[in-house]
Amino acid sequence: MACSLGRNSSPLLTAIGVAVALIAIVGTQFLGWEWGDGRLVPTVIGVVAVAIAVVAVLARRE
C-alpha cells in the first residue's frame, strides 16, 4: 500500500489509523461525541492521533 510520501506504509501505522477511524465513527454515531462540545475523551484521542501522525511523518523523512 503506497502512501502519499511515495513509500510503503507500516502495518502498525495502518492498524493505528484504522483503530482511530473506528473510534471516531463509534464515538460520533453512538456516543454523541462532537468536536468542541467540551468533552475530554474525543479531544485526547484527536491529540494522540495527531502526535502519532507527526512522529510517523518525521520518522519517514530521516
Backbone as CSV, one residue per row, in Angstrom:
resi,resn,N_x,N_y,N_z,CA_x,CA_y,CA_z,C_x,C_y,C_z
1,MET,0.844,-1.167,0.000,0.000,0.000,0.000,0.894,1.235,0.000
2,ALA,0.812,2.047,-1.025,1.657,3.231,-1.132,0.992,4.408,-0.430
3,CYS,1.796,5.201,0.242,1.265,6.396,0.891,1.670,7.622,0.076
4,SER,1.237,8.782,0.499,1.477,9.996,-0.264,2.952,10.394,-0.300
5,LEU,3.759,9.822,0.590,5.178,10.152,0.596,5.968,9.255,-0.352
6,GLY,5.284,8.347,-1.053,5.938,7.509,-2.027,6.625,6.289,-1.442
7,ARG,6.326,5.950,-0.206,6.926,4.787,0.436,5.826,3.837,0.871
8,ASN,6.200,2.620,1.188,5.220,1.668,1.691,4.844,2.032,3.117
9,SER,3.560,1.893,3.434,3.117,2.236,4.783,3.392,1.079,5.739
10,SER,3.612,1.413,6.963,3.869,0.438,8.005,2.561,-0.235,8.405
11,PRO,2.562,-1.553,8.578,1.343,-2.225,9.047,0.885,-1.703,10.413
12,LEU,1.833,-1.329,11.265,1.475,-0.785,12.569,0.751,0.547,12.427
13,LEU,1.278,1.426,11.582,0.625,2.724,11.383,-0.734,2.561,10.725
14,THR,-0.850,1.600,9.816,-2.143,1.325,9.198,-3.138,0.851,10.250
15,ALA,-2.713,-0.033,11.141,-3.592,-0.529,12.202,-4.008,0.599,13.142
16,ILE,-3.071,1.481,13.476,-3.400,2.625,14.341,-4.410,3.527,13.652
17,GLY,-4.201,3.779,12.378,-5.130,4.619,11.614,-6.532,4.038,11.566
18,VAL,-6.623,2.731,11.326,-7.922,2.064,11.290,-8.585,2.118,12.665
19,ALA,-7.813,1.898,13.722,-8.358,1.946,15.079,-8.895,3.335,15.409
20,VAL,-8.153,4.360,15.053,-8.598,5.735,15.328,-9.863,6.051,14.537
21,ALA,-9.902,5.611,13.279,-11.095,5.844,12.460,-12.313,5.142,13.062
22,LEU,-12.149,3.906,13.507,-13.263,3.184,14.119,-13.727,3.848,15.409
23,ILE,-12.770,4.305,16.220,-13.134,5.010,17.456,-13.907,6.285,17.123
24,ALA,-13.469,6.991,16.103,-14.158,8.225,15.711,-15.573,7.944,15.219
25,ILE,-15.726,6.896,14.420,-17.063,6.561,13.910,-17.985,6.141,15.049
26,VAL,-17.517,5.257,15.902,-18.334,4.802,17.035,-18.643,5.973,17.965
27,GLY,-17.644,6.802,18.232,-17.846,7.938,19.130,-18.872,8.923,18.617
28,THR,-18.813,9.232,17.322,-19.754,10.214,16.786,-21.142,9.631,16.570
29,GLN,-21.225,8.372,16.157,-22.519,7.784,15.833,-23.268,7.253,17.056
30,PHE,-22.540,6.692,18.016,-23.203,6.004,19.130,-23.014,6.678,20.484
31,LEU,-21.970,7.489,20.634,-21.702,8.116,21.922,-21.963,9.619,21.927
32,GLY,-22.323,10.165,20.766,-22.663,11.577,20.687,-21.483,12.528,20.781
33,TRP,-20.268,12.027,20.478,-19.102,12.900,20.538,-19.116,13.888,19.385
34,GLU,-18.746,15.124,19.680,-18.590,16.158,18.655,-17.412,17.027,19.046
35,TRP,-16.725,17.561,18.032,-15.620,18.483,18.317,-16.184,19.748,18.938
36,GLY,-15.537,20.204,19.992,-15.923,21.458,20.620,-17.077,21.344,21.591
37,ASP,-17.473,20.124,21.948,-18.580,20.001,22.888,-18.118,19.961,24.344
38,GLY,-16.817,20.167,24.560,-16.291,20.260,25.907,-15.912,18.945,26.552
39,ARG,-16.068,17.844,25.834,-15.701,16.544,26.396,-14.214,16.294,26.186
40,LEU,-13.581,15.691,27.168,-12.141,15.492,27.129,-11.724,14.295,26.271
41,VAL,-12.464,13.209,26.282,-12.056,11.978,25.594,-11.860,12.192,24.092
42,PRO,-12.814,12.787,23.361,-12.586,12.980,21.925,-11.376,13.864,21.632
43,THR,-11.166,14.861,22.451,-10.031,15.758,22.258,-8.715,15.031,22.496
44,VAL,-8.653,14.228,23.538,-7.433,13.473,23.828,-7.135,12.487,22.702
45,ILE,-8.151,11.786,22.208,-7.946,10.848,21.103,-7.435,11.590,19.873
46,GLY,-8.001,12.739,19.584,-7.556,13.529,18.441,-6.120,14.000,18.579
47,VAL,-5.763,14.475,19.762,-4.398,14.953,20.001,-3.398,13.804,19.883
48,VAL,-3.741,12.646,20.427,-2.854,11.485,20.330,-2.697,11.060,18.868
49,ALA,-3.784,11.051,18.111,-3.710,10.679,16.687,-2.820,11.641,15.910
50,VAL,-2.941,12.917,16.187,-2.097,13.912,15.507,-0.636,13.723,15.890
51,ALA,-0.373,13.471,17.159,1.008,13.264,17.603,1.632,12.048,16.923
52,ILE,0.879,10.959,16.825,1.386,9.765,16.142,1.652,10.062,14.676
53,ALA,0.759,10.791,14.028,0.952,11.131,12.618,2.190,11.988,12.413
54,VAL,2.404,12.965,13.277,3.571,13.838,13.152,4.862,13.042,13.352
55,VAL,4.882,12.191,14.364,6.066,11.369,14.610,6.326,10.447,13.420
56,ALA,5.288,9.856,12.857,5.436,8.954,11.719,5.996,9.685,10.501
57,VAL,5.482,10.869,10.232,5.958,11.651,9.076,7.411,12.067,9.280
58,LEU,7.735,12.518,10.485,9.117,12.941,10.743,10.080,11.748,10.675
59,ALA,9.646,10.585,11.132,10.496,9.399,11.082,10.731,8.951,9.636
60,ARG,9.777,9.131,8.775,9.914,8.743,7.370,10.820,9.694,6.604
61,ARG,10.946,10.911,7.070,11.788,11.900,6.384,13.263,11.657,6.620
62,GLU,13.606,10.918,7.655,15.011,10.683,8.010,15.640,9.667,7.090
